[in-house]
Amino acid sequence: MTRKELRVIGFYKEEGDNVLVGELKGDQNGLYIELPSGLRNRMEIVVGNKARVLLESVMDKNGHVLKEIKKEVICEVIGYWNELHISLEEVSEYSLKKGDVLRLILKSVIQHGLERNA
């Protein structure tokens, strides 16, 4: 960990990758991808925050691209601190389902109406 500056919630800011690859989880009430703790801490992401992400692609379990999407979308941390929920509109538009593996690139975090680049 490279210590650059102490952040408000007590974690040291780390340089890191803004690429998220993870399996869609959830149920009919909403699908989400789990946020890694290092990224959550570095970006100070908490419940209620929104994130602007590039929804790059759907992949298989071996990392091969099944479908390229390449669309910027807004997701929200709902329920638990590690659940980045994808809107029902995007789920429907791109025929996403539980178990799909997504590749997302975090662009910015929106907290209290203010947007910070990742």
N, C-alpha and C positions, 0 to 999 in steps of 0.2 A: 504494500500500500504506500503510495506516495502522499505524504501529508502536505497539503497546500494551505488550507485555511480551515479553521474550526467553524462549522456551520451552526445555525441557530439551535437545532435540536440535539446538538452535542456530538454529532458524527463528523469525522474528518472528511473533507471533500477528496474524492479519489478520481483519478482519470480512469476512463473505462470505455467499454464498447456500448453503443446504444442500440445494438441489434438484439432483438428478442426472438428466440425460436422456441416454440412450445406448443403443446397439445391443447386444443380447445376443450374446456371442461364446463360443467354446468348442467342445466336442465331446460325445460321449456320456458322458464322465467328469465333466462339469460345465459349466454355463453361468455366465457372469459378465458384469458390466458394468465398464468401466474407470473407475477413480477419477481425477478430475482432480488434478494435482499440487498446486494451491493448496489444495484441500480436504484432501488427505492431509497436507500440511505443517502446515496450521492445526490439524488435529485430532490430529496426531502418530500417524497410522495406519501400522502396520507389519504384516508377515506374522504371522498368528496372532491378530490382533485380530478381534473380532466387531463388527457394527454393527446397531443396531436401526433399521430403515427402515420408512417407510410406502410400501408398494408401491401407488402411486396408480392407474396406468393403463398400458395398452398403446396406443401411438400408431403412426400411419403415418409415413412419411419426411417428410411435410409438416407434422407436428405435430397432426394431427387425432386425437382420441381414438377408438380402435376398441373398447376394452373397459375399463370402469372396474372396479377391483379394491378399492381402499381398504382394505387389510389390513396390519397391522403384522407384520413378519417379522424374523427374525434372519438376517443374512448373515455370511459369514466371508471374510477376506482369506487366500487359500490360494495357494501356489505363488510368485507374484510379488507385489510390493508394490502393484501397481496393479489387481489382479484381485479384485473383490468378488463372491464366488460366492454364488449363490442356491441354497438347498437343493433336493435332488431332489424332496422332497415338494411344495414350492411350484411347481416347474416342472411337475410332473405335475398338481397340483390345478387350476392355471390354464391348462393346455395351452400353456405358453410354449415357444418354439422359437428356435433360432439365427436371428438376423436381426430378431427383434422389437425394437421400440424401446420402452424402458420409461421411465417417469417415477417416480423415487423421491425421497422426502424423508428425509434423514438426521435421525434423532431423537437418537441417542446412540451412543457408542463404548464397547465393553467391552474393557478391557485389564487383564490379570492379575486378573480377577474383579471389578474395579471399573468401574462404569458412570458415564460423564461425558456430560452433555447437550451436544448440538451447539450 
